[in-house]
Amino acid sequence: MVGRPDGGTKTLYINDAIVQNRIILSNLFPGTWNLSYSGVDSQGADIQGQEEVEIKEGYKYFAKSPSETTFTHRFNLEDIQINNREIIFTKISVEGEKRVAPSVLQVMKMGQSYEGIEMGGSIKVYYSKVN
């Protein structure tokens, strides 16, 4: 369930992401989300952490680490696909060295929690709705 401006709630469905035959990923990630991740990065180093995430304008991925006070546009989300209860996309960095992170998420609870993998399975991710 997702809050509405009038105080009510709306149940999200996969079809809510499809507008005029385009997948709008921000419709499945309304508001602010907490991302927890752990695994091995592309250089072979163990990583673990959390950040807040907002997906805006359909495909722009903004993030804020616990030490930051503002969200930064870090990735564009491309190659978006939805298959039953699976959301697939590729994160492409917008600044610095080009980073590409293929992602596959399973819908745990639509509009509330998604879990999956990035980088071919080397990084486990869990997104949970904050507000």
Buried (B, 14 or more C-beta within 10 A) or exposed (E): EBEEEEEEEEEBEBEBBEEEEEBBBBBBBBEBBBBBBEBEBEEEEEEEEEBBBBBEEBBBBBBBEEEEEEBEBBBBBEEBEBEEEBBBBBBBBBEEEEBEBBBBBEBBEBBBBBBBBBBEEEBBBBBBBEE
